[in-house]
Amino acid sequence: MKQYVEIGRIMGAHGVRGDLRVDPYNPESELFVPGGVVYLRENDAYRSFQITLVTGATRGLRLHLQGVETCEAAKALYRAELFYPRDAFAATTDNENYIIDLIGIDVFDADTGRRYGKLLEIIATAANDAYVVEDGGREIVFPATKDVIVEVDVKAGRMRVRPPEGLLDVYES
């Protein structure tokens, strides 16, 4: 499992004092607070920055990070990802997983063992999530329901699914 979890992306500079426009991946997250700490990845190392200002913006948040004091310094961070230590997140229960742990796992048919590909994306819908599985440029979207998702084993990096009748026909025609 990853040591740090991506929690947002810097989308640009705001003003002349080094403020940043940030797109938080969870807008309701309580991680973005004055006095809190976020991490930026530089090469393969993570560097901590204390948050000194948080305000709402038209889209996302406006943050000020200690040590980023000029517009030029803020612009240099454009598209940088913000991270938070994995061990700071609450432990999951037996039937819970963090999205970060699901992305990239192999997806197999529960009955035949056929490999469908890797879980590429999770889409939130009104009824239930949908899991986008990709293999060689082909995508299959599985509804994330109890009937379809038979087993998830994050440690083994695999998920077993039982597609609803007719679902695969849509993709194989």
C-alpha positions as CSV (number, residue, x, y, z in Angstrom):
1,M,0.0,0.0,0.0
2,K,1.1,3.5,-0.6
3,Q,2.7,5.4,2.2
4,Y,1.0,8.7,1.2
5,V,-2.5,9.3,-0.2
6,E,-3.1,12.0,-2.8
7,I,-5.7,14.4,-1.5
8,G,-5.7,17.3,-4.0
9,R,-4.0,19.1,-6.8
10,I,-2.6,22.7,-7.1
11,M,-4.4,24.4,-9.9
12,G,-2.6,27.7,-9.9
13,A,-1.5,30.8,-8.1
14,H,-3.8,33.3,-6.5
15,G,-2.6,36.8,-6.0
16,V,1.0,38.0,-5.4
17,R,1.7,36.6,-1.9
18,G,2.0,32.9,-2.8
19,D,-1.6,31.7,-2.3
20,L,-2.6,28.6,-4.2
21,R,-5.8,27.5,-5.9
22,V,-6.4,23.9,-4.9
23,D,-8.8,21.3,-6.2
24,P,-9.4,19.0,-3.1
25,Y,-10.4,15.5,-4.1
26,N,-12.8,15.4,-1.2
27,P,-14.3,18.9,-0.8
28,E,-15.7,17.9,2.6
29,S,-12.2,16.8,3.9
30,E,-11.2,18.1,7.3
31,L,-7.5,17.9,6.3
32,F,-7.3,21.4,4.9
33,V,-7.3,23.5,8.0
34,P,-5.0,26.3,9.2
35,G,-2.2,24.7,11.2
36,G,-2.6,21.4,9.4
37,V,0.2,19.9,7.3
38,V,0.1,18.7,3.7
39,Y,2.9,17.1,1.7
40,L,4.3,17.7,-1.8
41,R,6.2,15.1,-3.7
42,E,9.6,16.2,-5.0
43,N,11.2,13.4,-7.0
44,D,10.6,10.4,-4.7
45,A,10.7,12.3,-1.4
46,Y,7.8,14.0,0.4
47,R,8.2,17.5,1.8
48,S,5.8,18.9,4.5
49,F,4.2,22.3,4.4
50,Q,2.1,23.9,7.1
51,I,-1.2,25.4,6.0
52,T,-1.4,29.0,7.2
53,L,-4.6,30.1,5.4
54,V,-7.7,28.3,4.0
55,T,-10.6,30.0,2.3
56,G,-13.2,28.9,-0.1
57,A,-12.8,29.8,-3.8
58,T,-15.1,29.9,-6.8
59,R,-13.9,26.3,-7.5
60,G,-12.1,24.5,-4.8
61,L,-10.0,26.1,-2.0
62,R,-7.5,28.9,-1.6
63,L,-4.5,27.8,0.5
64,H,-1.4,29.5,1.7
65,L,1.5,27.1,2.6
66,Q,4.3,28.3,4.9
67,G,7.4,28.8,2.7
68,V,5.5,29.6,-0.5
69,E,5.7,33.4,-0.3
70,T,5.6,34.7,-3.8
71,C,3.5,34.4,-6.9
72,E,6.5,32.9,-8.7
73,A,6.9,30.2,-6.1
74,A,3.2,29.4,-6.3
75,K,3.2,29.2,-10.1
76,A,6.1,26.7,-9.9
77,L,3.8,24.3,-8.0
78,Y,1.2,24.3,-10.8
79,R,-0.4,20.8,-11.1
80,A,1.6,19.5,-8.1
81,E,-0.3,16.9,-6.1
82,L,-1.0,17.3,-2.4
83,F,-0.6,14.3,-0.2
84,Y,-1.3,13.2,3.4
85,P,0.3,10.3,5.3
86,R,-1.6,7.0,4.9
87,D,-1.3,6.0,8.6
88,A,-3.2,9.2,9.6
89,F,-6.4,7.9,8.0
90,A,-8.8,5.8,10.0
91,A,-8.5,2.0,9.6
92,T,-11.2,0.4,7.4
93,T,-13.5,-2.4,8.5
94,D,-13.9,-5.8,6.7
95,N,-16.1,-4.5,3.9
96,E,-14.6,-1.1,3.5
97,N,-11.7,0.0,1.3
98,Y,-10.2,3.3,0.4
99,I,-10.5,4.1,-3.3
100,I,-6.7,4.5,-3.5
101,D,-6.3,0.8,-2.5
102,L,-8.8,-0.4,-5.2
103,I,-7.4,1.5,-8.2
104,G,-5.1,-0.8,-10.2
105,I,-6.2,-4.2,-8.7
106,D,-6.9,-7.1,-11.1
107,V,-10.5,-7.9,-11.8
108,F,-11.5,-11.6,-12.5
109,D,-14.8,-13.4,-13.2
110,A,-15.9,-15.1,-10.0
111,D,-17.1,-18.2,-11.8
112,T,-14.7,-18.7,-14.8
113,G,-11.6,-17.0,-13.5
114,R,-11.4,-14.9,-16.7
115,R,-9.3,-11.8,-16.2
116,Y,-11.2,-8.6,-17.2
117,G,-8.4,-6.2,-16.6
118,K,-7.4,-3.6,-13.9
119,L,-9.7,-1.3,-12.0
120,L,-9.0,2.0,-13.6
121,E,-11.6,4.4,-12.1
122,I,-14.6,4.5,-9.7
123,I,-17.5,6.7,-10.8
124,A,-20.1,7.8,-8.2
125,T,-23.6,7.6,-9.5
126,A,-27.0,8.3,-7.9
127,A,-27.8,4.6,-7.4
128,N,-24.4,3.0,-6.7
129,D,-20.8,3.4,-7.7
130,A,-19.6,2.0,-11.1
131,Y,-16.2,0.4,-11.5
132,V,-14.4,1.0,-14.8
133,V,-12.1,-1.9,-15.7
134,E,-9.6,-1.5,-18.5
135,D,-7.6,-4.1,-20.4
136,G,-5.7,-3.3,-23.6
137,G,-7.7,-0.1,-24.3
138,R,-11.0,-1.8,-23.8
139,E,-13.2,-0.7,-20.9
140,I,-16.0,-2.5,-19.1
141,V,-18.1,-0.7,-16.5
142,F,-19.4,-2.9,-13.7
143,P,-22.1,-1.7,-11.2
144,A,-20.6,-1.8,-7.7
145,T,-23.4,-3.8,-6.0
146,K,-23.3,-6.8,-3.7
147,D,-24.6,-9.0,-6.4
148,V,-21.8,-8.1,-8.8
149,I,-18.8,-7.5,-6.6
150,V,-18.3,-10.9,-5.0
151,E,-14.9,-10.5,-3.3
152,V,-12.3,-7.8,-2.9
153,D,-8.8,-8.8,-1.6
154,V,-6.7,-5.6,-1.5
155,K,-3.7,-7.4,-0.1
156,A,-3.7,-9.9,-3.0
157,G,-4.5,-7.1,-5.4
158,R,-7.6,-8.8,-6.9
159,M,-11.3,-8.5,-7.1
160,R,-13.8,-11.2,-8.2
161,V,-17.0,-10.1,-10.0
162,R,-20.1,-11.8,-11.3
163,P,-21.4,-9.6,-14.2
164,P,-25.1,-9.1,-14.5
165,E,-26.7,-11.2,-17.4
166,G,-26.2,-9.4,-20.7
167,L,-23.6,-6.9,-19.5
168,L,-20.7,-8.4,-21.3
169,D,-22.7,-8.7,-24.5
170,V,-22.7,-4.9,-24.7
171,Y,-18.9,-4.9,-24.8
172,E,-18.3,-7.9,-27.0
173,S,-20.6,-7.1,-29.9
